[in-house]
């Protein structure tokens, strides 16, 4: 490999979406970059895995998100364009439901949906309409529950918010900091959820033609130097702010080291070089999810897919379910592909420990759902970081404790969504540009 003269050398530890995207940006700034991935495959949770159909037909499933939230001018939109990844056209979505009060009702996925929500009274509806006139908050440690209660009223926060948040972040809104969804604070700064949303422009959920994992696969092909099955064991500071990374039977020196690892793995590497940062990382809770994928005969009316979010007090640990559309190339033609997810910060009823119990609970909310033709479990230990109120202050302290030229990136810093990571890593990489120095 011909290295540009005087180019900084950087080792990125972690070959998930975070590490690969950080390396991609640094290569564009003329860094000589190595990526070390501990496992035999790259992608982390952003992987599209093969799951053949019942007769061996091609089929796939997603380990992580099923789609990408896209808006014009966003970092994710720029990344997709730069990688030349083809996105499938957005189509009208099928039914979306909220499970509450023992029955299924239309999900409040929009302002009009909120206004039709049967669990909200007349005063609650009036309070929703007052949202554009609510001033921005000043509490830096505000929880997600407090944010929505302030902006949309106690009725919304009590009746609807728990299911909406549990279905996305797998935890109660009282335990989640606004740092978990940076977009909310941005919208409030732009005038509120309604006005800020109008100013930000429309967004839609899209997915690459070959699945969300196409992003990480394409990034991996653009890497100048990528090592799999190479876990880092120690970090050693050298003179001049340089670092040595040691693995199993190998070592390398670099001007910069980027930790794009789960918080527990990053803490282990940092315990000698930055003990306070290591302690803060180790203290971030991580939530385990259990995901069940199943294929069923298609149900009339669900060809455009469906979404179900269940109020946590009633789901016995089942948080929700979502299906692919009938024409989604990841599915098997003629079959309905469903993903159900359980756990997170919520206790799962022992009766839902195996598929028969999970299916019975699904049928309680989706009585039309036929018996499955195929079933596959995908345990996701530590899939979600729980960013609790006060998290932003702890992150600021953590970053201050990092030695020079040692960088930490990930969902715990920028938020767990891939679009949030794309925004945060793009902004972080700009610090290395000549204009920033």
SVG drawing of the C-alpha trace seen along z (x, -y; Angstrom):
<svg xmlns="http://www.w3.org/2000/svg" viewBox="-63 -30 72 57">
<polyline fill="none" stroke="black" stroke-width="0.4" points="0.0,0.0 1.4,-3.4 1.0,-5.8 0.8,-9.5 3.7,-11.3 3.2,-12.6 -0.3,-11.1 -1.5,-10.3 -1.8,-6.6 -5.0,-5.5 -6.2,-2.2 -9.9,-1.8 -10.9,0.9 -14.3,2.3 -15.7,3.3 -19.3,2.5 -21.2,-0.4 -19.5,-2.9 -15.9,-1.7 -16.3,-1.3 -18.0,-4.7 -15.3,-6.4 -12.6,-4.7 -14.4,-5.8 -14.4,-9.4 -10.7,-9.3 -9.6,-7.8 -11.3,-10.7 -9.1,-13.0 -5.9,-11.1 -5.4,-9.1 -3.7,-5.7 -6.3,-3.5 -6.4,0.0 -9.6,1.5 -9.4,4.3 -12.5,6.5 -12.5,9.1 -15.1,11.4 -14.8,13.2 -17.4,10.9 -17.9,7.2 -21.1,5.2 -22.0,5.7 -25.8,5.4 -26.1,3.9 -26.1,7.2 -28.5,8.7 -28.3,12.5 -29.4,15.3 -32.5,17.1 -33.7,19.4 -37.4,20.1 -39.1,23.4 -38.2,24.9 -34.7,23.3 -35.9,20.1 -33.6,17.1 -34.6,15.1 -33.0,12.8 -33.5,11.3 -32.1,8.2 -30.1,8.5 -30.6,4.8 -32.9,2.1 -35.2,3.1 -34.9,-0.3 -33.2,-3.7 -34.9,-7.0 -34.0,-9.2 -34.4,-13.0 -33.0,-15.3 -29.6,-16.7 -29.0,-14.3 -25.7,-12.6 -27.4,-9.2 -28.6,-10.5 -25.1,-11.7 -23.6,-8.4 -26.0,-6.4 -25.2,-8.7 -21.4,-8.5 -21.5,-4.7 -23.8,-4.4 -26.2,-2.3 -29.6,-1.8 -32.6,-2.5 -36.0,-0.9 -38.8,-3.4 -41.0,-4.2 -44.6,-2.9 -47.7,-3.5 -47.4,-1.6 -49.9,1.0 -51.8,0.8 -50.0,-0.4 -51.5,0.5 -51.1,-0.2 -51.9,2.6 -53.5,1.2 -56.5,2.0 -56.5,5.6 -57.3,4.6 -55.7,3.3 -56.2,-0.3 -54.8,-2.6 -51.3,-3.7 -50.7,-7.5 -47.9,-7.6 -48.7,-11.2 -50.5,-14.3 -53.8,-13.1 -53.2,-9.7 -52.7,-11.3 -55.9,-13.3 -57.8,-10.0 -56.3,-8.1 -59.2,-6.7 -57.3,-6.7 -56.9,-10.5 -59.7,-12.7 -60.9,-16.0 -58.5,-18.0 -55.6,-15.8 -56.4,-16.6 -56.5,-20.3 -53.2,-20.0 -51.7,-18.3 -52.8,-21.2 -51.0,-23.7 -47.6,-22.1 -46.3,-24.8 -46.7,-27.4 -44.7,-25.5 -41.3,-27.1 -38.1,-25.2 -36.9,-23.4 -33.8,-24.3 -33.2,-21.1 -30.1,-19.4 -31.0,-16.1 -34.6,-16.0 -35.9,-12.5 -37.9,-11.5 -41.0,-11.2 -40.6,-14.7 -39.9,-16.1 -43.1,-14.7 -45.2,-15.5 -44.0,-19.1 -44.5,-19.4 -47.6,-17.2 -49.2,-16.9 -49.4,-14.3 -52.2,-12.3 -50.0,-11.6 -46.9,-10.8 -49.0,-8.4 -51.2,-6.7 -49.3,-6.5 -45.6,-7.3 -44.6,-4.1 -45.5,-1.8 -43.9,-4.1 -40.6,-4.3 -40.5,-0.7 -41.0,0.4 -37.9,-1.7 -35.6,-1.9 -36.8,1.1 -37.0,-0.9 -39.4,-3.1 -39.4,-6.8 -38.7,-7.8 -35.3,-6.0 -34.2,-7.4 -32.3,-10.6 -33.0,-12.9 -29.5,-12.0 -31.0,-8.7 -32.9,-10.6 -30.9,-13.7 -33.5,-14.7 -36.0,-15.7 -33.8,-18.4 -33.0,-19.7 -36.7,-19.9 -37.5,-21.7 -34.7,-24.2 -36.4,-24.8 -39.8,-25.7 -41.2,-22.4 -42.1,-18.9 -44.7,-20.2 -43.0,-23.4 -39.5,-21.9 -40.7,-18.9 -42.1,-21.1 -38.9,-23.0 -36.8,-19.9 -38.8,-18.6 -40.3,-15.2 -38.5,-12.0 -39.3,-8.4 -38.0,-5.0 -36.2,-3.4 -34.0,-0.3 -31.1,0.6 -32.0,3.1 -29.9,5.8 -30.9,5.0 -29.5,2.7 -26.4,4.8 -25.4,3.5 -24.2,0.4 -21.6,2.1 -20.7,4.6 -20.1,1.7 -18.1,-0.2 -15.9,2.9 -15.1,3.1 -13.8,-0.5 -11.4,0.1 -7.7,-0.1 -6.7,2.3 -9.3,4.5 -8.5,7.3 -11.1,9.7 -10.6,12.1 -8.2,9.6 -9.2,8.5 -7.2,5.8 -5.8,6.8 -3.9,3.7 -3.3,0.0 0.1,-1.4 0.9,-5.2 4.1,-6.1 6.1,-9.3 4.7,-12.2 1.1,-11.2 1.3,-8.0 -0.2,-4.6 0.7,-0.9 -2.1,1.6 -1.4,5.2 -3.5,8.1 -2.9,11.9 0.5,12.3 0.5,8.9 1.0,5.2 0.9,1.9 1.7,-1.7 -0.5,-4.7 -0.9,-8.4 -4.6,-8.0 -6.7,-5.1 -10.4,-5.1 -12.5,-2.9 -15.6,-1.9 -16.4,1.0 -19.2,1.9 -18.9,-0.1 -17.7,2.9 -14.9,3.8 -13.8,0.2 -13.7,-0.1 -11.5,2.9 -8.9,1.4 -9.1,-2.0 -8.7,-0.9 -5.0,-1.6 -4.8,-4.7 -8.0,-6.5 -9.4,-4.8 -12.2,-7.4 -13.4,-7.1 -13.2,-3.3 -15.4,-3.4 -18.0,-5.6 -18.2,-3.4 -18.5,-0.3 -21.4,-1.8 -23.6,-2.3 -26.3,0.3 -26.8,2.5 -30.1,4.2 -30.6,7.7 -33.3,8.3 -34.8,11.5 -36.0,11.4 -38.1,14.0 -38.4,14.1 -41.3,16.1 -42.9,16.7 -46.6,17.3 -49.1,17.5 -49.9,14.0 -52.9,12.2 -55.2,10.2 -54.8,6.5 -51.3,6.9 -49.5,6.9 -48.0,3.5 -46.7,4.8 -47.9,4.0 -46.5,2.6 -47.7,3.3 -46.5,1.6 -47.7,3.0 -48.1,1.0 -45.4,2.4 -47.9,2.9 -49.9,5.4 -47.3,7.2 -45.8,9.5 -42.4,8.6 -43.5,8.7 -42.8,5.1 -44.1,5.3 -43.9,6.9 -43.4,5.7 -43.6,7.3 -42.0,6.9 -44.1,5.9 -45.1,8.6 -42.7,7.2 -39.7,6.8 -36.8,8.7 -35.6,9.9 -38.7,12.0 -40.0,15.1 -42.7,14.5 -46.2,15.3 -45.2,15.4 -45.6,12.9 -42.3,12.3 -42.7,11.1 -40.2,10.0 -41.3,9.9 -39.1,8.5 -39.1,9.0 -37.2,7.9 -35.0,4.9 -35.5,3.2 -38.8,5.2 -39.2,8.6 -40.3,11.3 -43.0,13.7 -41.6,17.2 -44.5,18.4 -42.9,16.5 -39.5,18.2 -40.0,20.3 -41.8,19.8 -45.2,21.4 -45.7,18.9 -44.5,16.0 -46.9,17.1 -49.9,17.3 -49.1,13.7 -48.9,12.5 -52.2,14.1 -53.7,12.3 -53.1,9.0 -53.1,10.4 -55.8,13.0 -55.6,13.1 -52.0,14.3 -51.8,17.9 -49.6,20.7 -46.0,20.2 -44.3,22.1 -40.8,21.1 -39.4,19.8 -36.0,18.6 -34.8,17.0 -32.0,14.4 -30.9,13.5 -29.4,10.0 -27.4,9.7 -26.4,6.1 -28.1,4.9 -29.2,1.5 -27.3,-0.9 -29.6,-2.4 -28.8,-6.2 -30.3,-7.4 -30.9,-11.0 -27.6,-12.7 -25.9,-10.7 -24.7,-13.7 -22.9,-15.1 -21.2,-11.7 -20.2,-11.6 -18.6,-15.1 -16.6,-13.9 -15.6,-10.8 -14.3,-12.7 -12.3,-15.0 -10.6,-12.1 -9.4,-10.5 -5.7,-11.0 -4.7,-12.9 -5.3,-11.1 -7.5,-8.4 -11.0,-8.6 -14.3,-7.0 -17.3,-6.7 -20.5,-4.7 -24.2,-4.6 -23.5,-5.6 -22.1,-8.9 -24.4,-9.8 -27.6,-7.7 -28.4,-4.2 -30.0,-4.8 -27.9,-4.4 -29.0,-7.9 -27.9,-9.4 -24.5,-7.6 -24.1,-8.9 -24.7,-12.5 -22.4,-12.2 -19.5,-10.5 -19.7,-12.9 -19.4,-15.9 -16.6,-14.2 -14.6,-13.5 -14.8,-17.2 -12.5,-17.9 -9.7,-16.3 -10.2,-18.4 -7.6,-21.1 -10.3,-23.8 -10.8,-22.7 -7.2,-23.0"/>
</svg>
